[in-house]
Amino acid sequence: MATEVTHGIQIKVETKYMDGFPNSEHPYFLFLYRVFIENKSDFAVKLLRRHWYIFDSSGEKREVEGEGVIGQQPVIYPNEIYEYESACNLATEIGTMRGTYLMERDLDKAQFYAQIPEFELVAPSRLN
């Protein structure tokens, strides 16, 4: 599991390939990813924005940026874990993702970026 800690915010990511893709209706490879955000700091933080960099093995690069995650801007208190699941489609069987979350400390409204570790997206057929 890929892990990164920034300013006391630990981010871990697990991935899973979705069987049945590509298919006649969806000509891409589909991967699920589950993100665990643990607040190991002494202050509550709010996740304001996300910024993803997505790469596939053909050299294609995409960026996805927006407010919050899965429609939420969660507040994560000290020693709590917030987790969510999302998905990414790729044109190839292999790729990577990495990025940042813009966080805000509740105490003083100071903002900082928490690094999302780079993780691999690999279809099982490529592991042989």
MARMIVEX-878170 format. One line per 4 residues: number of its first residue (from 1); their letters; for each residue x, y, z of C-alpha. Coordinates in pm, 1 decimal. Example, Ala and Ser with C-alpha at 12.3 -4.5 7.8 and 13.67 -1.06 7.14 Angstrom:
<atoms>
1 = AS = 1230.0 -450.0 780.0 | 1367.0 -106.0 714.0
</atoms>
This chain:
<atoms>
1 = MATE = 0.0 0.0 0.0 | 143.7 337.0 -103.6 | 184.7 574.0 194.7 | 289.0 938.2 241.1
5 = VTHG = 286.0 1170.5 546.3 | 275.4 1551.1 515.3 | 230.0 1785.2 814.6 | 92.4 1495.6 1019.4
9 = IQIK = -157.6 1387.0 753.1 | -95.5 1026.4 648.9 | -239.0 916.4 315.8 | -253.9 551.2 209.5
13 = VETK = -393.1 418.5 -117.2 | -508.5 68.0 -216.1 | -601.1 -23.9 -573.4 | -813.0 -289.0 -740.4
17 = YMDG = -861.2 -375.8 -1106.1 | -1223.3 -411.9 -1218.0 | -1276.2 -733.6 -1412.9 | -1484.4 -710.9 -1727.1
21 = FPNS = -1311.0 -406.9 -1872.7 | -1249.9 -326.0 -2146.2 | -1569.7 -445.8 -2309.4 | -1782.7 -359.4 -2613.2
25 = EHPY = -1950.1 -66.1 -2435.7 | -1647.3 63.2 -2242.5 | -1316.5 44.6 -2431.3 | -1095.2 120.9 -2131.3
29 = FLFL = -935.3 -44.9 -1829.7 | -1107.3 44.9 -1503.3 | -936.9 64.9 -1164.4 | -1084.8 134.3 -822.5
33 = YRVF = -876.9 307.1 -558.7 | -947.6 344.0 -188.6 | -787.3 634.5 -3.4 | -731.0 642.0 373.6
37 = IENK = -653.8 986.1 519.2 | -539.7 969.6 881.7 | -493.5 1286.3 1084.7 | -188.9 1228.3 1305.6
41 = SDFA = -157.5 1598.8 1386.7 | -290.4 1785.7 1689.9 | -539.5 1991.4 1486.3 | -860.0 1924.8 1294.4
45 = VKLL = -817.4 1971.4 918.9 | -1060.3 2020.3 633.6 | -995.1 1874.9 288.8 | -1070.4 2161.7 48.1
49 = RRHW = -946.7 2047.8 -295.0 | -787.6 1757.5 -482.3 | -539.0 1759.8 -769.2 | -457.4 1431.5 -945.7
53 = YIFD = -191.5 1352.4 -1206.1 | -282.5 1039.8 -1403.2 | -41.4 866.2 -1641.0 | -80.9 559.3 -1860.4
57 = SSGE = 182.3 346.8 -2032.4 | 115.0 505.2 -2373.5 | 247.4 834.9 -2238.2 | -92.0 999.9 -2195.2
61 = KREV = -109.9 1241.3 -1902.4 | -430.6 1378.1 -1748.4 | -492.5 1617.3 -1463.5 | -807.0 1623.4 -1252.6
65 = EGEG = -861.6 1910.1 -1012.4 | -1163.2 2010.3 -811.8 | -1333.6 2082.9 -487.3 | -1323.5 1815.6 -215.6
69 = VIGQ = -1352.1 1443.0 -282.9 | -1661.1 1250.1 -394.9 | -1872.0 1560.5 -341.4 | -1752.0 1621.5 14.4
73 = QPVI = -1512.1 1849.2 198.8 | -1458.3 1637.1 509.1 | -1326.3 1766.5 840.4 | -1083.9 1513.4 987.8
77 = YPNE = -1015.5 1540.3 1360.0 | -690.9 1431.3 1530.7 | -650.9 1052.2 1538.3 | -942.4 1002.5 1298.2
81 = IYEY = -937.0 834.4 957.4 | -1147.0 942.9 661.7 | -1171.5 697.9 374.7 | -1337.9 699.0 36.6
85 = ESAC = -1338.1 502.0 -286.2 | -1326.4 628.6 -641.4 | -1228.0 502.0 -985.2 | -999.9 582.2 -1276.4
89 = NLAT = -1014.9 462.8 -1634.8 | -706.9 418.1 -1851.3 | -655.4 349.4 -2220.8 | -379.7 99.6 -2131.5
93 = EIGT = -332.9 -184.7 -1882.0 | -68.9 -0.9 -1678.4 | -59.0 345.8 -1526.8 | 12.5 553.1 -1219.1
97 = MRGT = -157.0 824.7 -1017.6 | -28.6 1078.6 -767.3 | -142.0 1414.6 -642.8 | -218.6 1652.2 -358.7
101 = YLME = -500.9 1752.7 -128.8 | -531.0 2115.6 -25.6 | -597.5 2103.1 348.1 | -692.1 2377.1 594.3
105 = RDLD = -620.1 2368.7 967.3 | -933.2 2443.1 1166.1 | -744.6 2631.9 1438.4 | -591.8 2913.5 1231.7
109 = KAQF = -719.5 2849.5 874.9 | -361.4 2791.6 756.5 | -358.7 2596.4 430.7 | -109.8 2333.9 314.8
113 = YAQI = -80.0 2058.1 58.0 | -81.4 1695.6 169.2 | 99.7 1472.4 -77.9 | -85.6 1173.4 -222.0
117 = PEFE = 175.4 902.7 -282.8 | 228.6 772.3 -633.0 | 59.4 436.8 -681.7 | 41.3 188.6 -967.1
121 = LVAP = -262.8 78.3 -1161.0 | -186.8 -259.4 -1320.8 | -426.4 -506.9 -1481.0 | -360.6 -862.2 -1346.5
125 = SRLN = -285.7 -987.9 -1698.5 | 27.4 -766.5 -1699.6 | 162.0 -924.3 -1380.0 | 238.2 -1261.4 -1546.9
</atoms>
